[in-house]
Amino acid sequence: MKVLVIVDMIKGFLEPETKDGKCLLYLPEAKSIIPEINKHIKEADMLVFANDCHDDDDEEFKLYPKHCIGRTDEILPADGLDYRGKKGLLVLKTRFSVFYGTEFDVWLKKNNVKEITLVGVCTDICILFTAADAVMRNIKVTVPEKAVSGLTKESHEWVLKHMKTVLGVNII
Ligand SMILES: [Zn+2]
């Protein structure tokens, strides 16, 4: 089973604002990877949407401005992702790693998944920490470099190299 984990491709990061107000962690570059992600969606057997989702008083807001509050449109999938007709799982996460505080690893074990592909944002935050947590669990990780986007071009490129050399991530 080809499992594609789509990390944080949600309105809170991809739109400057929603009907609930301004998105304070808007990533202007992130929309450009949607066509590439759609190609990977087509080839996948199973999609895992890993969406940031916080309470109003989340500890993360000591580090970052308020974003992706649970009851707002910010946690919904971004426009343009074409996942019609695909099987999917929704994982709501509160930290950088898709594994932290979620039942993602329970689901992987239950379905005997030993390999995942990670796409989405940000290369240098959630993709990196999720890849690390997957590798610690002996799960093989592939990251297609055109289907992830970083905070800056420099850190995106550095982290791709870092994941490859330190974690053995398959960068394609
Ligand atoms: Zn967050």
Residues whose N, C-alpha, C, O or C-beta is under 5 A from the ligand:
A	BS01	ZN	D52 T94
